[in-house]
Amino acid sequence: MDNEEKNTGNMLDRREWGFSRFSIKQRLFAGAVLIGLIFFLGLASAAHSQHEIEASLHAVTSLTLSPQMEAVVAEALTQLSRGAQRLYLIGGAGFLLLLLLTMSGFYILTHPLGRCVKAMQEFANNGDLGCRMPVRGKNEFTELADAFNNFVERMSQIVDLVNASSGTLVTESQRLTNVTSLNRERAGTQSKRVQEVTVAVQAMNETLSRIETLTSDAATKAKMVRDEADRGSRIVENAVGAINEVAAQVDSANRAIGELKAASEHIGNIVVLIGGITDQTNLLALNAAIEAARAGEHGRGFAVVANEVRALSHEVAEQNARIGQQIKELQSATNKGVDIISSAFEKAHNSVDVAAQAGTALIAITEAAEEISGMNAHIADAMAGNRKQTRRVDDNLDRIVALSTETMEIADETSALGNEFKVLAQQLGSLVTQFLGGERQSPVSEVEQRSNKGAVTVSGNGAELF
């Protein structure tokens, strides 16, 4: 069954192809010739029949007939001759009328068909979307012309939309390329700024390391001062014990005690000075902590505070040295007092109070040294915390640099895609321009007009976009 259907379809296709080789004009001409042949064959058959009838009548007249029969035969021949003439006249008129109808039909059919063919050839060869078929009357050719006009109208709208869309794609791809280039430049600038901040943070880390070293040295010196103060306190205790044995030389003991009092007062001044330095050190440590918190943004001013801390630490060391010297002087005066009090036991109890005051001063010095040591420990802890924070900031900056590099790579890829979109849009515009035959504007010019006027009006059929 399948083979038979296939063979039948092939035969029909061959017949249709053989029939489609002839144009409509040729078909109409062949039909007119065929009708004329049929008409002439009919006339020839009628003439042949008439001749046969005439021959029969002539054969009858050759016979011996009565006059009435001869008159009837003669009348029949006359009528037959007249009928033949009328037949020829009617046949000629019919042939002329048939010829006229054939020519009229030929013109009526081929003229609108020729216009349709011409319009289609112009559309196919030139891509003229403005060509239209005239719509007259109401027949199959009118429906064909109307369908062709609707098709061209729709094609015009589609081409206009494609043309405008390709122009918009060119503009947007160019804008995408510009934006990605700007983002890449900004990412590069950000990467440079982050690298600069990284260098500043590294320098700040080095400064914090030096401050930690100086703070550790200050703590060591404060411990030495405390040890010396403890030793001086023990010496004073020994002096108090020795003073209890002094029994003579009250006047000399009084002078020695006066010197001891002056020395203790001087020690008190030094203690006050140490307290002031301690307060300043505490304040500078607070400022250093504040500047360390701000170092993530600017990092300025921290070096100044660090220098001041070093200067104060150096000053503390010098004052501690002076304290040691005063302690030595106090020891010397105490030794003198011991030598003198050894001969003035009666006045020894008065010297005990002075020695107790000296012991109290030494205890205060010890406490001040302990406070300085504790402050140095707090400063060291704060510096260690700051170093951790700066290390964390440094790590975050490294991540930011990596992200900036990745952003630049993504921007490069986006820019390449934008260029590819632009090339594709230009190729699409070129194809549309080739289809339009160069009669309309290119997509780039239309987009430039839209950027100048704020809108694009598609030519041809009045389809407006935006």
C-alpha positions, 0 to 999 in steps of 0.5 A: 500500500505504501509503495502504491500510494508513493507511486500514485503521488509521484505520478500526480506530481509529474502531471502537475509539474508538466501542467505547471510548465505552461503559463496562464497566457499559454493555457488561455490561448490553448483553451481558445484554440480548442474552443475554436476548433470545436466550433469549426468542427461543428460548423463543418459537420453541419455543412457536411450534413447540409451538402448530403441533404442537398445531394439527396434533394438533387437526386430526388429532383432528377426523378420524374415527379409531379409538378407539386413535388418539384415545387416542394423540393425546390422550396426545400432546397431554397429553405435549405440554402437560406438555412445554410447561409444563416448558419454560416452567418451565425457561425461567423458571428459566434466565432467573432463573439467567441474571439472577442470574449476570449481576448477580453477574458485574456486581458481581464485575467492576465492584466491584474496577474501581470501587476501582481507578478511585477509587484512581487518581482520588485519586492523580491529584487529590490526589497522595496517594502513600500510597494503595494498592489492596487486593490480594485473590485472584489475577486480572487485577484483582489484577495491576492493583492490584499494578502500581498499588501498585508504581508508586505505591511507586516514585513515592513513592521518586522524589519523596522522593529529589527532595525530599531532593535539592532540599533538599540543593541549597538548603543546598549553594548557600547554603554556596557563596554563603557561601564565595564571600562569605568568599573575596571578603572575604578577597580584598578584605582581601588587596588592601588589605594588598598596597596597603599593602605597595606603598606601603611598598615605594615609600617604601623605594625613595625611601629607597634613592635617598636612601642612594645619593645620600649614598653617592655624596657620601661617595665624592666626599669620600673621593676628595677626601681621597685627592687631598689625601693624595697632594698632602701626600705629594708635599709631604713628598717635596719637604720631604725633598729640602729637608731634605737641604739643611738644615745649620744651626739644629739646636735649632730644627730639633729643636723643629720636628721635635718639632712635626712628630712631634706633628702626625704622631701626631695624624694617626695618631690620626685615621687610627685614627679613620677606620679605626674609622669605616670598620669601623662603616660596613662593619657598618652597610652589612651591616645595611642589606643584611640589612634590605633583604632583609627589607624585602619582609615588614615594611620596618621598621628600614631607615630607622634603619639608613639614618639611621645610615649618613647620620650616619656618612657625615657624621662621615666628612666631618667627620673628612676635614675635620679630616684636611685641617686637620691636613695644613695644620698638618703643612704649616705645621710642615714649612715651619717645619722647612724654614726652620729646617733650612736653617740646620742641614744637619748635623741634616737626616738626622734630620729625613728619618726623621721626614718619611719617617714622615709620608709613610708616614702620608699613604700610609696615609691615602691607602689608607684613603681608597681603602678608604672609596671602595671600600666606598662603591662596594660600598654603592652596588652593594648599593643598586642591587641592592636597588632592583632587588629592590624594583622586582621586589617592586613588580611582583609586588605589582602582579600580586598586586593584579590577581590579587586583583581577578580573584579577587573578580570570580570570587567574584562570578560564583560567588556569582551562580551559587550564588544561581541554584542556590538559586532553582532548588532552591527552585522544584524544592521548590515543584513537589514540594510542589505535587505532594505537595499540601502533605502533606510537609515542604518541602526547607528544613525537611528539610535543617534537620532533617538539620543538627540530627539529622545524617540525613534519614528520608524519610516514606511508605515508609521509604526512608532517605538518608544 
